[in-house]
Amino acid sequence: MRSFPVLIAAAALAALAYACWPAPAPVTPAVLTPASAGRSLSSYFNLDASQAPVLVATSAAPGLEQQLARLAASGSPDDAYAAYNLIDDCILFQKEGRLPELEFERGSEMTADEKSAQQHLCANLTERQKSARLDFLEKAAKGGVAGASTRFFYEGPFGDRSALRSRPDDPLVLAWKQQAVAQLTKQADQAELSSLGTLMMAYLADGDVTKKDAPKAYGYLLALRMVHDDIMTPGSTNPYQDSYWHWLRDELTPEQQAAAVSRANAIAAKFRQHAGRSAHG
């Protein structure tokens, strides 16, 4: 059963990121307040891009409509992604009454004041804005914003993943699949780690978007291993080592293994270039 090694690796990676966090910083009243000044889980997946902090709404913040209008007016893919996340956070908050990703990232629950401010921000969320979030996300993904291609992949065509099974031969769904994989591949080749991880998992088995491709999966796995060798603290266990993943390597011919190593080396070199590190640093 091959899902077990996958779960082990995912759990190990989460433990790695959690262990590297500093103590959460207190939230200071402001228009938009960073949740934490330390390294977040997302930073392990977007190290080749400038990191926007996770923001907490406060009572002094402009309304949602005003914030979205300002972000849209800039024309920036980064601002488009910020707009998508504002709307997505509101959708989630209205369902759950909290923002789990925010709480996980900083290691503490939202305060009553933060929940009240978020509720006020999201109170007038419209169906038009919910639909517009997908346009914002597409612009961010096309613009190469770190993490956006992965979110685009998981949103599914038109924000409806069920369309992948209910309308698999629909030309619009097929076009979305092609776009989703192309965006992820472009970002993975630039060493954007969320795209690397998404493609590695997608190619492990037949799915709604991709078919199993063990050579590609192993190439992305090796790239993740090399990058995590660079960023992990001494003595930590790399969740992508062959003790977890030897079964995948063993499916490949020697020639396929060599090609995977070559591709992984190129991606790891790109990561080091983005991170300002030497090949041995």
C-alpha positions as CSV (number, residue, x, y, z in Angstrom):
1,M,0.0,0.0,0.0
2,R,1.8,3.1,-1.2
3,S,-0.3,5.8,0.5
4,F,1.6,5.1,3.8
5,P,5.0,6.4,2.7
6,V,3.2,9.5,1.3
7,L,1.6,10.2,4.6
8,I,4.8,9.6,6.5
9,A,6.6,12.2,4.3
10,A,3.8,14.7,4.6
11,A,3.8,14.4,8.4
12,A,7.5,14.7,8.5
13,L,7.5,17.8,6.4
14,A,4.8,19.4,8.6
15,A,6.8,18.5,11.7
16,L,10.0,20.0,10.2
17,A,8.3,23.3,9.4
18,Y,6.6,23.5,12.8
19,A,9.9,22.8,14.6
20,C,11.5,25.7,12.8
21,W,9.0,28.4,13.8
22,P,9.9,31.0,16.5
23,A,7.4,31.8,19.2
24,P,4.5,33.7,17.8
25,A,4.6,37.5,18.0
26,P,1.8,39.4,19.7
27,V,-0.7,41.1,17.3
28,T,-0.4,44.9,17.4
29,P,-3.5,46.9,16.4
30,A,-3.2,48.2,12.9
31,V,-5.1,48.4,9.7
32,L,-3.7,45.1,8.6
33,T,-1.5,43.3,11.0
34,P,1.1,40.6,10.2
35,A,0.3,37.4,12.0
36,S,3.9,36.6,12.7
37,A,7.3,37.9,11.8
38,G,8.9,34.5,11.8
39,R,9.3,31.8,9.1
40,S,6.0,30.4,8.2
41,L,5.0,27.0,6.8
42,S,4.3,28.8,3.4
43,S,7.8,30.1,3.3
44,Y,9.1,26.6,2.8
45,F,7.1,26.4,-0.4
46,N,7.7,29.9,-1.8
47,L,11.3,30.7,-1.0
48,D,11.9,32.1,-4.4
49,A,9.4,35.0,-4.0
50,S,8.9,38.0,-1.7
51,Q,6.7,36.8,1.1
52,A,3.5,38.7,1.9
53,P,2.6,38.2,5.5
54,V,-0.7,36.5,6.5
55,L,-2.9,39.5,7.4
56,V,-5.4,39.8,10.2
57,A,-8.4,42.1,9.7
58,T,-8.8,44.7,12.4
59,S,-11.6,47.2,13.2
60,A,-9.6,50.0,11.5
61,A,-9.3,48.1,8.2
62,P,-11.0,49.5,5.0
63,G,-14.0,47.5,3.9
64,L,-13.7,44.5,1.7
65,E,-15.0,46.3,-1.4
66,Q,-12.5,49.1,-1.0
67,Q,-9.6,46.7,-0.5
68,L,-10.5,44.6,-3.5
69,A,-10.9,47.7,-5.7
70,R,-7.4,49.0,-4.7
71,L,-5.8,45.6,-5.3
72,A,-7.5,45.2,-8.7
73,A,-6.6,48.7,-9.8
74,S,-2.8,48.0,-9.4
75,G,-2.8,45.4,-12.2
76,S,-0.2,43.5,-10.2
77,P,-0.3,39.6,-10.1
78,D,0.8,39.8,-6.5
79,D,-2.1,42.1,-5.7
80,A,-4.4,39.8,-7.6
81,Y,-3.3,36.9,-5.4
82,A,-3.9,39.1,-2.3
83,A,-7.4,39.8,-3.5
84,Y,-8.1,36.1,-4.1
85,N,-6.9,35.3,-0.6
86,L,-9.0,38.1,1.0
87,I,-12.1,36.6,-0.6
88,D,-11.1,33.0,0.0
89,D,-10.5,33.8,3.7
90,C,-13.9,35.4,3.9
91,I,-15.6,32.3,2.4
92,L,-13.7,30.1,4.9
93,F,-14.4,32.3,7.9
94,Q,-18.1,32.4,7.1
95,K,-18.1,28.6,7.1
96,E,-15.9,28.0,10.2
97,G,-15.9,31.2,12.2
98,R,-12.1,31.1,12.2
99,L,-9.1,31.0,9.9
100,P,-7.3,27.7,10.5
101,E,-4.4,28.4,8.2
102,L,-3.7,31.7,10.1
103,E,-3.9,30.0,13.5
104,F,-1.6,27.1,12.3
105,E,0.9,29.5,10.8
106,R,1.4,31.6,13.9
107,G,0.7,28.9,16.5
108,S,-2.2,30.6,18.3
109,E,-5.9,31.0,18.0
110,M,-7.6,34.1,16.7
111,T,-8.6,36.5,19.4
112,A,-12.1,37.6,20.0
113,D,-11.3,41.0,18.6
114,E,-9.7,39.5,15.5
115,K,-12.8,37.3,14.9
116,S,-15.1,40.3,15.3
117,A,-13.0,42.3,12.8
118,Q,-12.9,39.5,10.3
119,Q,-16.7,39.0,10.7
120,H,-17.2,42.8,10.0
121,L,-14.9,42.6,7.0
122,C,-16.7,39.7,5.4
123,A,-20.2,40.6,6.4
124,N,-21.1,42.0,2.9
125,L,-19.3,39.4,0.8
126,T,-21.2,39.0,-2.4
127,E,-21.7,36.2,-4.9
128,R,-20.1,38.4,-7.5
129,Q,-16.9,38.7,-5.4
130,K,-16.9,35.0,-4.8
131,S,-16.9,34.4,-8.5
132,A,-14.3,37.1,-9.1
133,R,-11.8,35.4,-6.8
134,L,-11.2,32.9,-9.6
135,D,-10.3,35.6,-12.0
136,F,-7.9,37.1,-9.5
137,L,-6.3,33.6,-8.9
138,E,-5.9,33.0,-12.6
139,K,-4.1,36.3,-13.1
140,A,-1.8,35.5,-10.2
141,A,-1.0,32.0,-11.5
142,K,-0.3,33.4,-15.0
143,G,1.9,36.0,-13.4
144,G,4.0,33.4,-11.7
145,V,3.1,34.3,-8.1
146,A,4.4,31.7,-5.7
147,G,1.7,29.3,-4.6
148,A,-0.9,30.6,-7.0
149,S,-0.5,27.7,-9.5
150,T,-1.1,25.2,-6.8
151,R,-4.2,26.9,-5.6
152,F,-5.4,27.1,-9.2
153,F,-4.9,23.4,-9.5
154,Y,-6.8,22.6,-6.4
155,E,-9.7,25.0,-7.1
156,G,-10.5,22.9,-10.2
157,P,-12.1,24.2,-13.4
158,F,-14.4,27.2,-12.7
159,G,-13.9,26.5,-9.0
160,D,-15.6,23.2,-9.3
161,R,-13.4,20.1,-9.0
162,S,-16.5,17.8,-9.6
163,A,-16.4,18.9,-13.2
164,L,-13.2,16.9,-13.7
165,R,-15.3,13.7,-13.3
166,S,-18.7,14.8,-14.4
167,R,-17.5,16.5,-17.6
168,P,-14.0,14.9,-18.3
169,D,-14.4,15.4,-22.1
170,D,-15.7,19.0,-22.0
171,P,-13.3,21.1,-24.1
172,L,-13.3,23.8,-21.4
173,V,-12.3,21.2,-18.7
174,L,-9.6,19.8,-21.0
175,A,-8.3,23.3,-21.6
176,W,-8.3,24.0,-17.9
177,K,-6.3,20.8,-17.2
178,Q,-3.7,21.8,-19.8
179,Q,-3.4,25.2,-18.3
180,A,-3.2,24.0,-14.7
181,V,-0.4,21.5,-15.5
182,A,1.5,24.0,-17.7
183,Q,1.5,26.6,-14.9
184,L,2.7,24.1,-12.3
185,T,5.4,22.8,-14.6
186,K,6.7,26.2,-15.4
187,Q,6.8,27.1,-11.7
188,A,8.3,23.8,-10.6
189,D,11.1,24.3,-13.1
190,Q,11.8,27.6,-11.4
191,A,12.1,25.7,-8.1
192,E,8.8,27.0,-6.6
193,L,8.3,24.4,-4.0
194,S,4.5,24.2,-3.7
195,S,4.4,23.4,-7.5
196,L,7.1,20.8,-7.1
197,G,5.2,19.1,-4.3
198,T,1.9,19.3,-6.1
199,L,3.3,17.8,-9.3
200,M,5.2,15.1,-7.5
201,M,2.0,13.9,-5.8
202,A,-0.1,14.3,-9.0
203,Y,2.3,12.0,-10.9
204,L,2.4,9.3,-8.3
205,A,-0.9,7.7,-9.5
206,D,-3.6,8.2,-12.1
207,G,-5.8,11.2,-11.1
208,D,-8.5,13.5,-12.4
209,V,-5.9,15.9,-14.0
210,T,-2.8,13.8,-14.7
211,K,-1.9,10.2,-15.3
212,K,0.8,8.4,-13.4
213,D,4.3,9.2,-14.5
214,A,6.9,7.7,-12.2
215,P,9.9,9.3,-13.9
216,K,8.5,12.8,-13.5
217,A,7.3,12.1,-9.9
218,Y,10.8,10.8,-9.0
219,G,12.5,13.8,-10.6
220,Y,10.4,16.2,-8.6
221,L,11.0,14.1,-5.5
222,L,14.7,14.3,-5.9
223,A,14.5,18.1,-6.4
224,L,12.6,18.4,-3.1
225,R,15.1,16.2,-1.4
226,M,18.0,18.3,-2.6
227,V,16.3,21.6,-1.5
228,H,15.3,20.2,1.9
229,D,18.9,19.1,2.4
230,D,19.8,22.8,2.0
231,I,17.1,24.2,4.3
232,M,16.8,21.7,7.1
233,T,18.5,22.1,10.4
234,P,21.4,19.7,11.1
235,G,20.2,16.3,12.5
236,S,16.7,16.6,11.0
237,T,15.3,13.7,8.9
238,N,14.7,14.6,5.3
239,P,11.1,13.4,4.5
240,Y,12.1,12.8,0.9
241,Q,15.0,10.4,1.5
242,D,14.9,6.9,-0.2
243,S,14.1,5.1,3.0
244,Y,10.5,6.4,2.4
245,W,10.5,6.5,-1.4
246,H,12.7,3.6,-2.6
247,W,9.7,1.9,-4.1
248,L,9.3,4.8,-6.5
249,R,12.9,4.8,-7.5
250,D,12.8,1.0,-8.1
251,E,10.0,1.5,-10.7
252,L,12.5,3.3,-13.0
253,T,15.1,2.0,-15.4
254,P,18.7,3.2,-14.8
255,E,18.3,5.6,-17.8
256,Q,15.1,7.1,-16.2
257,Q,16.8,7.5,-12.9
258,A,19.7,9.3,-14.5
259,A,17.3,11.7,-16.3
260,A,15.5,12.3,-13.0
261,V,18.8,13.2,-11.3
262,S,19.6,15.6,-14.1
263,R,16.3,17.4,-13.9
264,A,16.5,17.5,-10.1
265,N,20.0,19.0,-10.2
266,A,18.8,21.7,-12.5
267,I,15.8,22.6,-10.3
268,A,18.0,22.5,-7.1
269,A,20.5,24.8,-8.8
270,K,17.7,27.2,-9.6
271,F,16.5,27.2,-6.0
272,R,20.0,28.0,-4.8
273,Q,20.2,30.8,-7.3
274,H,17.0,32.3,-6.0
275,A,18.1,31.8,-2.4
276,G,21.5,33.3,-3.0
277,R,23.4,30.2,-2.1
278,S,26.3,28.5,-3.7
279,A,26.1,24.9,-4.8
280,H,27.8,23.9,-1.6
281,G,26.3,26.5,0.7
